[in-house]
């Protein structure tokens, strides 16, 4: 079962004492900058990256995490997502060109021309696949880092209140016994 302490106070369900809630709220407030996520100019100028940024900003806002802490990573992530989409479109074009080459071969293209073109297209396709795989790895690293950063931020919030001794136990502790 997931640990409820790994969520912001607003998302925690179930019973919490007033002291726990107060301590959590104070701890979370100390970690807020009050500065919201902002797009960098490169993201503003790229419609695809800008759309990704707007979506992520809404998501982070909904969980009260749209802080400037994440600004650089989110902007970089959005630019890379836009680049990934463009690379995928280029890959589809290369795959389409390969299909067209197959049709041309069936229509009577000479074998030596066909194989020379096929090798070039397959090499280009393999290069695009390699670039896409590298980009996906980088995206995954950013995603992990942002998730871990959010979780790390939440773990840094004091979650438990030490129980105050009362009655005889408090008296004994005060008297050194």
Number of C-alpha atoms within 10 A of each C-alpha: 3 6 7 12 17 18 17 20 18 10 12 14 9 6 8 12 10 9 13 17 18 15 17 21 17 13 16 18 12 10 14 16 11 10 11 16 22 19 19 13 10 14 21 16 11 14 13 17 24 21 15 18 25 15 13 17 20 13 13 16 14 10 12 13 19 22 18 16 18 18 19 14 14 22 24 18 23 26 20 18 19 19 17 18 14 14 17 15 12 14 19 14 13 18 16 12 14 19 13 12 18 14 12 13 15 10 9 9 14 11 10 9 10 15 14 10 14 17 12 12 17 14 12 15 19 14 13 18 15 12 14 19 13 12 17 15 12 14 18 13 13 17 15 12 15 17 12 12 14 18 15 13 17 20 14 13 20 15 19 14 13 8 7 7 12 10 7 9 12 13 12 12 11 10 8 7 8
